[in-house]
Amino acid sequence: MTQTTVSLIALRREHREAVAHALFNLQFAEQGMRAYLDRCFVAIKARLQDVFPYKRSGADIQTKSWSQLLAELKQMCANEGLLRKLDKLNTDRNFCAHQAMLIEISEDYERLTKSIKRIEDIEARAHECAMALFDEIAAHSQRAAKPLNTRLRPALDVHDASAKKS
């Protein structure tokens, strides 16, 4: 095996690992959107239980795509910066999921190297968005814990307990 072949194999492996890490963090962000929306559904249901039935739950969004989740999130999240970042990641997610692996078969070092850099950037932004989503959830939980929300906190606690069991 020549040095060039060994270098190409190593570069392809690095590319494959970058794709795997990016897809993991993109999935983490997608699950963050689901968790955020689920919390919203629980809070709305708790607030409206004496007014009218509200039957939305996390089960309603389990099979929704990134863009469908984002459309719902835009209705429930006031963090415009986070929403813009998630919107941009939708295109990047599609690149990672559908095109990036095809680049791996390339014999063009420069193309592989550029793709690795792009994918590593996507991974970092996906991780940042996932963490921001979970920070938003934590902030909502803090607000729900205030005394004025005496019905909401118990509803979230019951929901969290049942989610841990399943």
C-alpha positions in Angstrom: 0.0 0.0 0.0 1.4 3.4 -0.9 1.6 6.4 1.4 -1.0 8.1 -0.7 -3.5 5.2 -0.2 -2.8 5.1 3.5 -3.4 8.9 3.8 -6.6 8.6 1.8 -7.9 5.8 4.0 -7.1 7.8 7.2 -8.8 10.9 5.7 -11.9 8.9 4.8 -12.0 7.4 8.3 -11.7 10.9 9.8 -14.5 12.0 7.5 -16.7 9.1 8.5 -16.1 9.8 12.2 -16.9 13.5 11.7 -20.2 12.5 10.1 -21.1 10.1 12.9 -20.4 12.8 15.6 -22.4 15.4 13.7 -25.4 13.1 13.2 -25.3 12.3 16.9 -25.4 15.9 17.9 -28.0 16.7 15.4 -30.2 13.9 16.8 -29.5 15.4 20.3 -30.8 18.7 19.1 -33.8 17.1 17.5 -34.6 15.3 20.8 -34.1 18.7 22.5 -36.9 20.1 20.3 -39.1 17.2 21.2 -38.4 17.6 24.9 -39.1 21.4 24.8 -42.4 20.9 23.0 -43.4 18.1 25.3 -42.8 20.4 28.3 -45.0 23.1 26.6 -47.8 20.6 26.0 -47.7 19.6 29.7 -47.7 23.2 30.8 -50.6 24.2 28.5 -52.6 21.2 29.6 -52.1 22.0 33.3 -53.2 25.6 32.7 -56.2 24.7 30.7 -57.5 21.6 32.4 -60.4 23.4 34.1 -61.2 25.4 30.9 -61.3 22.9 28.1 -59.6 19.6 27.1 -56.1 19.9 25.7 -54.9 16.5 24.4 -51.5 17.3 22.8 -48.6 15.3 24.1 -45.0 14.3 23.3 -46.4 11.2 21.6 -47.9 13.5 18.9 -44.5 14.7 17.8 -42.4 11.5 18.0 -42.4 10.9 14.3 -42.2 14.5 13.1 -39.2 15.6 11.0 -36.8 18.3 12.0 -38.6 20.9 9.9 -42.0 19.9 11.3 -40.6 20.1 14.9 -39.1 23.5 14.1 -42.3 24.8 12.8 -44.1 23.9 16.0 -41.2 25.2 18.1 -41.4 28.6 16.4 -45.0 28.8 17.9 -43.8 28.1 21.4 -40.3 29.5 21.8 -39.4 33.2 22.2 -35.6 32.6 21.7 -35.3 34.0 18.1 -31.6 33.5 18.0 -31.9 29.8 18.8 -34.7 29.4 16.3 -32.5 31.0 13.5 -29.7 28.6 14.4 -32.0 25.6 14.3 -33.4 26.7 11.0 -29.9 26.9 9.5 -29.1 23.5 11.0 -32.0 22.0 9.0 -30.1 22.4 5.8 -26.9 21.2 7.4 -28.7 18.1 8.8 -29.9 17.2 5.4 -26.3 17.5 4.1 -25.0 15.2 6.8 -27.8 12.7 6.5 -27.9 12.5 2.7 -24.8 13.8 1.0 -21.8 13.7 3.3 -21.3 9.9 3.1 -21.1 10.2 -0.6 -18.1 12.6 -0.3 -16.2 9.8 1.6 -15.7 7.9 -1.6 -14.0 10.9 -3.1 -10.3 10.6 -4.0 -10.0 14.4 -3.7 -8.1 15.3 -0.6 -9.1 18.9 -0.7 -12.8 18.0 -1.0 -12.6 15.6 1.9 -10.7 18.1 4.0 -13.2 20.9 3.3 -16.1 18.5 4.1 -14.5 17.4 7.4 -14.2 21.1 8.4 -17.8 21.8 7.4 -19.1 18.7 9.3 -17.1 19.6 12.4 -18.7 23.1 12.3 -22.1 21.5 12.0 -21.4 19.2 14.9 -20.4 22.1 17.2 -23.5 24.2 16.2 -25.8 21.3 16.7 -24.3 20.6 20.2 -24.7 24.3 21.0 -28.4 24.3 20.0 -29.1 21.1 21.9 -27.6 22.6 25.1 -29.5 25.8 24.5 -32.8 23.9 24.2 -32.2 22.1 27.4 -31.3 25.4 29.1 -34.6 26.8 27.9 -36.4 23.8 29.4 -34.6 24.3 32.7 -35.5 28.0 32.7 -39.2 27.1 32.1 -39.0 24.6 35.0 -37.6 27.4 37.2 -40.5 29.7 36.2 -43.0 26.8 36.8 -41.7 26.4 40.3 -42.8 29.9 41.4 -45.7 30.0 43.8 -48.0 31.6 41.4 -47.9 28.4 39.3 -49.2 26.0 41.9 -51.0 23.8 39.4 -48.2 23.7 36.8 -45.4 22.4 39.0 -47.3 19.3 40.1 -48.3 18.5 36.6 -44.7 18.7 35.4 -43.6 16.6 38.3 -46.1 13.9 37.5 -45.2 14.1 33.8 -41.5 13.7 34.6 -42.1 10.8 37.0 -44.1 8.9 34.3 -41.5 9.7 31.6 -38.8 8.1 33.8 -40.8 4.9 34.2 -41.2 4.5 30.4 
